[in-house]
Amino acid sequence: MEYCLDTGSLDMVKQALGVFPINSVSMNPTIAAKDLQGKNVSFIENALMIREVIGCELPFFLEAMGDTAEEMVEDAEKVVKLVPGNTFVKIPACREGLKAIKKLKTQGIRTSCTAIYTFNQAMLAAEAGADYVAVYVSRLDKLGSSGVKVVKEIKKAFNEREINCKVCAASLKNNNDIEKALKAGAENIAVTLDLLNNMSVHPLTEQTLEAFKSDWESVFGKGIRIADM
């Protein structure tokens, strides 16, 4: 299982890595545009700064642009050339995207097929050679479908057919979405720093810790810790 931090903010990457078990980092064009707006830094420069912070081994997912397969392949080639390490290229789930994935597979460039909404899109992407398929869970829910059900069906099919492709649950909005996606078999969960912070706390936990501290200090003294003994 992988917690994938979805951000283009270097500061958020640093904050998250200092606390949480982050297994990968990704950003899509919308996130990149939002996080880099008004900053005098290019997409590649920002990606390189993030790569320096996360190290060479952590998977880093960066999306190619372009309307045609040829343009996507050109972008992908530049991404893996300029951003070293364990870098994957995100390619959209469409006919040109599938064509690009097939071409990149022959070049040894690893891909994640993104913006997936159906079982059939995922199966085609995996057969084309994608290493990941990213299902947009919450967006499916908004359309009256069940994003988690799609994740579960894809994962089940991959297991039954021994398809070596990981299922990512993306576009998650709350803790409940994350829990359901994990239970459905998603191996990669796209999360924001806000979601991670929300996942890590509970009011009852805070109350329990306050009780522990009160009971301890009633016997051993205020502010005393084991390190002081």
C-alpha positions as CSV (number, residue, x, y, z in Angstrom):
1,M,0.0,0.0,0.0
2,E,1.2,3.5,-0.9
3,Y,0.2,6.9,0.4
4,C,0.8,9.2,-2.5
5,L,1.1,12.9,-1.6
6,D,-0.8,14.9,-4.3
7,T,0.8,18.3,-4.4
8,G,3.1,20.7,-6.3
9,S,4.1,22.6,-3.1
10,L,7.6,22.0,-2.0
11,D,6.7,23.2,1.5
12,M,3.9,20.7,1.8
13,V,6.2,17.9,0.7
14,K,8.6,18.8,3.4
15,Q,5.9,19.0,6.0
16,A,4.3,15.7,5.0
17,L,7.6,13.8,4.9
18,G,8.5,15.0,8.4
19,V,5.4,13.3,9.9
20,F,3.7,10.8,7.6
21,P,4.7,7.5,5.9
22,I,4.7,9.0,2.4
23,N,5.5,6.4,-0.3
24,S,5.2,8.5,-3.4
25,V,4.5,12.0,-4.7
26,S,2.4,13.2,-7.7
27,M,1.0,16.2,-9.3
28,N,-1.4,16.8,-12.1
29,P,-1.6,19.9,-14.4
30,T,-4.3,21.6,-12.2
31,I,-2.3,21.1,-9.0
32,A,0.9,22.3,-10.7
33,A,-0.9,25.4,-12.0
34,K,-2.4,26.2,-8.7
35,D,0.8,25.7,-6.6
36,L,3.1,27.5,-9.0
37,Q,0.9,30.4,-9.9
38,G,2.7,33.7,-9.3
39,K,6.0,32.0,-8.5
40,N,9.1,32.6,-10.6
41,V,9.8,28.9,-11.1
42,S,9.2,26.5,-14.0
43,F,7.4,23.1,-13.7
44,I,10.7,21.3,-14.2
45,E,12.6,23.4,-11.7
46,N,9.9,22.8,-9.1
47,A,9.9,19.0,-9.9
48,L,13.7,19.0,-9.4
49,M,13.4,20.7,-6.0
50,I,10.8,18.2,-4.9
51,R,13.0,15.3,-6.2
52,E,15.9,16.6,-4.2
53,V,13.8,16.6,-1.0
54,I,12.2,13.1,-1.5
55,G,15.3,11.4,-2.8
56,C,15.9,9.3,-5.9
57,E,14.1,6.2,-4.7
58,L,10.6,7.5,-3.9
59,P,8.2,7.2,-6.9
60,F,7.4,10.6,-8.4
61,F,4.4,10.9,-10.8
62,L,4.5,13.8,-13.3
63,E,1.9,14.3,-16.0
64,A,2.7,14.7,-19.7
65,M,0.8,17.3,-21.7
66,G,-0.2,17.3,-25.4
67,D,-3.2,16.3,-27.5
68,T,-1.5,13.6,-29.5
69,A,0.4,10.5,-28.6
70,E,3.5,11.9,-30.2
71,E,3.3,15.1,-28.0
72,M,2.7,13.0,-24.9
73,V,5.7,10.8,-25.7
74,E,7.9,13.8,-26.3
75,D,6.8,15.3,-22.9
76,A,7.4,11.9,-21.2
77,E,10.9,11.6,-22.6
78,K,11.8,15.0,-21.4
79,V,10.3,14.4,-17.9
80,V,12.4,11.2,-17.3
81,K,15.5,12.8,-18.8
82,L,15.3,16.0,-16.7
83,V,13.8,14.6,-13.5
84,P,16.1,11.7,-12.5
85,G,15.3,8.8,-10.2
86,N,12.2,6.7,-9.8
87,T,10.0,8.8,-12.0
88,F,6.7,7.8,-13.6
89,V,4.8,9.7,-16.3
90,K,1.1,10.2,-16.0
91,I,-0.8,9.7,-19.3
92,P,-4.5,10.3,-19.7
93,A,-7.0,7.5,-20.4
94,C,-8.0,8.1,-24.0
95,R,-7.1,6.7,-27.4
96,E,-4.1,8.9,-27.9
97,G,-3.0,8.2,-24.3
98,L,-3.2,4.4,-24.9
99,K,-1.1,4.8,-28.0
100,A,1.5,6.8,-26.0
101,I,1.5,4.2,-23.2
102,K,2.3,1.5,-25.7
103,K,5.1,3.5,-27.2
104,L,6.6,4.4,-23.8
105,K,6.5,0.8,-22.7
106,T,8.8,-0.2,-25.5
107,Q,11.2,2.6,-24.4
108,G,11.2,1.4,-20.8
109,I,9.4,4.5,-19.5
110,R,6.9,3.7,-16.8
111,T,3.5,5.2,-16.8
112,S,0.4,5.7,-14.7
113,C,-2.8,6.0,-16.8
114,T,-4.9,8.7,-15.1
115,A,-8.4,10.1,-15.2
116,I,-9.9,6.7,-15.4
117,Y,-13.7,6.4,-14.8
118,T,-14.5,2.9,-16.1
119,F,-13.5,-0.7,-15.8
120,N,-12.9,-0.9,-19.5
121,Q,-10.5,2.1,-19.5
122,A,-8.4,0.4,-16.8
123,M,-8.3,-2.9,-18.6
124,L,-7.2,-1.2,-21.8
125,A,-4.5,0.8,-20.0
126,A,-3.1,-2.2,-18.2
127,E,-3.0,-4.2,-21.5
128,A,-1.3,-1.3,-23.2
129,G,1.5,-1.4,-20.6
130,A,0.6,1.0,-17.8
131,D,2.2,0.3,-14.4
132,Y,-0.7,2.1,-12.6
133,V,-4.3,3.0,-13.3
134,A,-5.7,6.0,-11.4
135,V,-9.5,5.9,-10.7
136,Y,-11.1,9.3,-10.0
137,V,-13.3,8.0,-7.1
138,S,-15.1,11.2,-5.9
139,R,-15.8,12.5,-9.3
140,L,-17.5,9.2,-10.2
141,D,-19.5,9.5,-7.0
142,K,-20.7,13.0,-8.1
143,L,-21.9,11.5,-11.3
144,G,-24.1,9.1,-9.4
145,S,-21.8,6.1,-9.8
146,S,-19.7,4.4,-7.2
147,G,-16.0,5.1,-7.5
148,V,-15.1,2.6,-4.9
149,K,-17.1,-0.1,-6.7
150,V,-15.0,0.6,-9.9
151,V,-11.8,0.3,-7.9
152,K,-12.9,-3.0,-6.4
153,E,-13.9,-4.4,-9.8
154,I,-10.6,-3.4,-11.4
155,K,-8.5,-4.8,-8.6
156,K,-10.5,-8.1,-8.7
157,A,-9.9,-8.5,-12.4
158,F,-6.2,-7.7,-12.1
159,N,-5.9,-10.3,-9.4
160,E,-7.8,-13.0,-11.3
161,R,-5.9,-12.4,-14.5
162,E,-2.5,-11.9,-12.8
163,I,-2.1,-8.4,-14.4
164,N,0.9,-6.6,-13.0
165,C,-0.6,-3.2,-12.7
166,K,-1.4,-1.3,-9.5
167,V,-4.7,0.4,-8.8
168,C,-4.6,4.0,-7.5
169,A,-7.6,5.7,-5.9
170,A,-7.5,9.4,-6.7
171,S,-9.8,12.4,-6.3
172,L,-10.6,11.5,-2.7
173,K,-12.3,14.1,-0.6
174,N,-12.5,12.8,3.0
175,N,-11.4,10.1,5.4
176,N,-14.4,7.9,4.5
177,D,-13.4,7.9,0.9
178,I,-9.9,6.8,1.8
179,E,-11.1,4.0,4.1
180,K,-13.5,2.6,1.4
181,A,-10.9,2.8,-1.3
182,L,-8.3,0.9,0.9
183,K,-10.9,-1.8,1.7
184,A,-11.7,-2.1,-2.0
185,G,-8.1,-3.0,-2.7
186,A,-6.5,0.2,-3.9
187,E,-2.7,-0.1,-3.6
188,N,-2.0,3.6,-4.1
189,I,-4.0,6.3,-2.4
190,A,-3.7,9.9,-3.6
191,V,-3.9,12.2,-0.5
192,T,-3.3,15.8,0.4
193,L,-1.6,17.1,3.5
194,D,-5.0,18.2,4.9
195,L,-6.4,14.6,4.4
196,L,-3.3,13.1,6.1
197,N,-3.7,15.5,9.1
198,N,-7.4,14.6,9.4
199,M,-6.7,10.9,9.2
200,S,-4.1,11.0,12.0
201,V,-6.3,12.5,14.7
202,H,-9.5,11.7,16.6
203,P,-11.2,13.5,19.5
204,L,-11.3,10.4,21.6
205,T,-7.5,9.9,21.1
206,E,-6.9,13.4,22.4
207,Q,-9.2,12.8,25.4
208,T,-7.4,9.6,26.2
209,L,-4.0,11.3,26.1
210,E,-5.1,14.0,28.3
211,A,-6.3,11.4,30.9
212,F,-3.0,9.6,30.6
213,K,-1.1,12.8,31.3
214,S,-3.3,13.8,34.2
215,D,-3.1,10.4,35.9
216,W,0.7,10.3,35.4
217,E,1.3,13.8,36.8
218,S,-0.9,13.1,39.8
219,V,1.7,10.6,41.0
220,F,5.0,11.6,39.5
221,G,4.7,15.4,39.2
222,K,3.8,18.0,36.6
223,G,6.0,18.0,33.6
224,I,8.0,14.8,34.7
225,R,8.7,12.3,31.9
226,I,10.4,8.9,32.0
227,A,13.6,10.6,30.6
228,D,13.7,12.7,33.8
229,M,13.8,9.7,36.1
